[in-house]
Amino acid sequence: MISVASSGYRMMHGLPVSLAALACLSIGTGAQAQDGLSIDPTLDVSLRGIISDLDMDEDEEIDSSGIGARAEAGIDFEAASGSSVRVEANASVFDYRDQGRNTRESYGGGVEWTQPLSEQWQLRLRVSRSENLSLLEATSGDQTSTAARLQWENGNDRVRLEADYRWREYDTGAQGKGDGYRLSAQYQRRFGSYHWLILDARVEDMQSDDDPLRSYDRRVVRVKYSLPIERSTRLRVRPWIEYRDWDYDSRIAQGDPDGDLRSDRFFAPGVELAAGRDSRGAYARAGIEYRLRSSNDDRYGNNAIRASVTVGYRF
C-alpha cells in the first residue's frame, strides 16, 4: 500500500496548481459569460486557551493544556454563475503548559473549488497541505489530503457527504509514512437564526507499512444543538454529545489477560457558550466537556475534563 501512496504523494504536489487552474478556468468562463466576478479577501485571527486532564499519549496532543494563536488568510473568487474558488493559508502556534514539551508551530494551505450542480446540489473539491500536525498515531507529522464533498440543501434541511484521502509523513524519531481514507456524513436542520441541530458521523482508516503500530481504525458520532439565548450579543448555548471508538492493528493491550489488540473509546457530553457572528466581526467561545474513557489497555482508561476558551476576529 505504501508503494501506491508514495507515487500518489509525489503526484500530490502538482494537484493544488492543477485544481486551481481548472477551477479558475471554469470561473473565468462563467464570469465572461455573465460578465461578473467577485473577489473577497478574508482574515481570521484567534487566541485559544485549553485546560485538560488528558496526558499527551492518551489522545491527540492538541488536547493538552496550554495557550495558542492561529491566523488564516484566504481569497474567495466567485463567478456570477455560482462557481467559486478559495485559496487559503494558515499558521498556528501552541505553547504547552508542561515545560518539558516544545512549543508547536504549524502551518499549511489549501485550494478548493465549489460548483453548483442544481438548485439543491453542490460539489466541492479540495486539496490541502499541513506541516507539523498533532496526530492520533504520532505526536508530529505532515499531511497532504484530497477531498470531495457532495451537498444537498432544500429549505431548512442540509446533507453533506464527504470522502478524503490523506498521505502522512511522520516527524518523530521513528520516521515513516502512512496513508488512509476518511468518510463522513452530516445532517443539519435549521430552526431559525443561529438555531440548529447537527448530526455528524465519520469513519477513518490509517495504514503504515513502515511502522504497523501506527495503523488504526476510528469511528466518531456527534450530535450538537445551538439555541440562541440573547439576540443583542448573538449569545447562544451549544450542548453536544460525542462518541468515539478506535482500535490499533498491531498494538498489544497491556494488562489485558487475553492479550488482545488495544481498543479505546470515550463518551463525552459537553456544552459551549458562543457569542458573535458566524461571518465577519468579533467572536468568542467557551466550552467544557467530560470524557468518560474506557480501554482494554490499563494505561488509557482515565476519565478527563477538557475546557477551552477561544476569542477571535474575522475581517
N, C-alpha and C positions, 0 to 999 in steps of 0.2 A: 504493500500500500504506500510505503514511503517513496518508492521509485516513481509512482504516479504523482504523488504530492510534490516531489522535488521538481519534476518537469513542469507541473502545473504552477508551482510557485514562481519559477523563472518566467513563465508567461504572464504572471500577475502584474509585474512591474510595468508592462505596456498597456494593461487594461484601463487604468484611470484615464490615460490620454485618449485611448480609442473610444471609451464610453463618452467622454466629454465631447470629443469631436463629433461623434454620431448624434449626441443629444443637441449640440449647438446647431448642427446642420438641420436637424428636424425642426428646432425652434426657429432658425433663420428662415426656413422655407415657409413656416406658418406665419412668421412675422411679416415677410414680404407679401404674403397673400392677404393678410389682414391689416397690413401697414401699421403695426404696433408691437413694441417690445418694451417691457418694463424691467428696470434694474433696481434691486433693493438690497443694499448692504445691511448687515446685521452684526451686532456685537453683544455678547452675553458674558458678564464677569460676575463671579460669585466667591464667597468665602464660606467655609464649612468647618464645623467642629463636631467630633464624634467621641462619645464616651461608651466603652464597651467592655464587657467581661470576657469576650472571646479572646482566646490566645491565638498567636499568629498561625499555628499549624492546625487550627480547628476549622477554618473556613477561609474564604478569600481574605488576603491580608488587609485589604482596604477597610474591612470591618473593624480593625483595631483602632484604639483610641489615638486621637491626635487632632491637628488642625491643618487645613489645606486651602488652596485657592485654585480657581480654574478660569480660563478665558477661552471663548470660542468665537471666531470671526468667520463670517460667511457672506457670500453674494448669491442672491437668487435672480435668475433670468427667467422671465415668464412672457410667453407669446400670447397674443390675443386669442389664439386657437386653444389655449389652456395648457399646452406643453410647457414644462419648466425644467430648468437645470439649477442645481445648487452645488457650489464649490465651497468647502469649508476647511478650516484648520483649527486645531485646539492645542492647548498646553495646560498642564496642571502640576501642582507641587503639593506634597503631603508630608508634614513633619510629625513623626510618631512620638507619642508621649514617652515611650521606652527609649532611654538614652543610648541603649546598646544597638539601636537599629538606625540605618541610614535614611535620610530624607529621600523620598521617592519623587523623581521628576519624570513626567510622562508627556508625550506629545503625539500628534497624529493628524490625519486629514482624510477627506473623502470627497467623492463626486457622486451625485445621484441625479437620475433623470426620471421625471414623472410624466406620464402620458395618459390623459383621459381616453377611455375606450368607448364610453357612452355616458348618459346622464347618471347612471348608477355605478359604473365600473371604472376602476383606475388601476394602472400598472406603474410600479416604481422599481427601478434597477439601481443598485448602489455598489460601489467599490470603495473600500477604506483600508487604511494602514495605520497601525498604532504601535508605538515603541514604549517598552518598559511598563507593561501592564502587570497587575496583580491577578493571578490565575488560581483556579481551584487546585490544579495539579502541580503548580510550581510558583515560587514566590515572585518570579520575574520572567517576562517573556515578551516577544514582539509578535504581532499578529497582522496578517493580511486576510481580508474577507471579501466575498462577493455575495450579494443578496438580491432576491427578487420578492416583491410583495404585491399581492393582488387584493384590492379593496373593493367592497360593495357597500354602498350607502344609500339608504332610502328613508327620507323623513328623519325620525329620531333614532333609527337603528343603523349601526355600522358593524361590518365584519371585516377583519383583516387576516389573511393567510400569508405567511412568510416562510421562506426557506433560504438559508445561507450556508456557505461552506467556508471553513476557516483553516488557514495554514499558520502554524506557530513555530517560533524558534525560541528555545529556552536559554535564558541568560545566566542560569545558576551554574554551580561548579561542574555538575554533570550535564554538559550542554547536549542538545539534541533537537529533534524536530517532532512535531505532531500535527495531525490534521483530523478534521471531522466535521460533521454536519450539525445543524440546529434547525428544528421545525417548530413553528409557533402559530398559535391561533388566538385571536382576541375578538370579543364581542362587547360593544358598548351600547348602552341605552341612555339617551338623554331625556331628562325630565324638564329641564329649564336651564337658565344661565348658571353655569358652574354647578349644576345639579345633575349627577350622572352615576351610573353603575357600570363597572368594567369587570369582565371575567377574562383572565389570561391563562393560557396553558402552553407548555413547551416541553419538548424532549430534545436531548442533545447527546452526542457521542463524540469522544475524542480518543484517537488511537496514536500510540507512539511505538514504532518498531525499535527505535534506539533505546528506549527505556520503558518496558511494559508496565512498570509501576505507576507511570503517569496515565495510563489508559483508564477511562471511566465512562459510565453512562449516568445521565441525570434526568430527572423529571420534576417539573415545577407547576403548581397550580396556585393562582392567586385571585382573590375577589376583593375589589376596592370600591368604596362608595364615597361620593362627595356631596355634602349637604351645606348650602350657604346658610350662615347664621347672622351676618352683618353686611348689608348692601354697601354702606358708605366706604368701608375699608376692603370690600370684597373678601371678607373673612369667611372661611369655610372649614368644617371639620371633616376629616377623611379617615374613617376606620377601615381596617383591612384584615384579612386572614390569608396566610400563605402556608403552603405545604411543599416541602422539598424532600426528595429521597435520591440517593445516588450510591453506586457501588463501583468498586475498582476491579479491573480484570486480573490483577496479579498481586494485590496487597493482602497478606495473611492477617487476619484479625487477631491481635494479641489478647490473650485472656479468654479466647473462645475455646471451650473444651473440644469442640468438633473440628477446629482448625479451618473454619470456613473463610472465604474471602471477605474483606472488610465491606460492610454495608452501613451507611449512615442515613439519618432522616431527622427532620425537625418540623414542628408545627408552631407557627408564630402569629399570635394575634397582635395587632398594633393599632396606633391611632396617630394622626398628624393634624396640626393646625396650619393652614396656609392662608396667606394674605397677598394681595396684589393681583395684577393682571397676568393672564397666561400668555399675552402677546408682548407689548412693549411696556417699559416702566419698571419701578422697583417691585421686588417680591421678597417674601420670607416664608420659610417652612420650619417647623419644629415637630419632631416625631419621636415616638418611643415604641419599642416592641419587646416582647419577651419570647425567647426561643426555647421551646421545650424539645430538647435534643435526646436522641437515643442512638446507640451504635452497638454492634456486636464486638467492637474493639473497646476495651475498658478505659482507653485513654481519651476517648472522644465522645463521651456521653454526658457532658456537663451542660446544664441549662444556663442561659445567659441573657442579660439585659443589654440592649443596644439603643442608645439615644443619640439624636443628631439635630443640629441646627444649621440652616443654610440661609444666607441673605445674599441678594444679588440685584443686578440691574440689567435690563435688556434695552439696548439702544436701537 
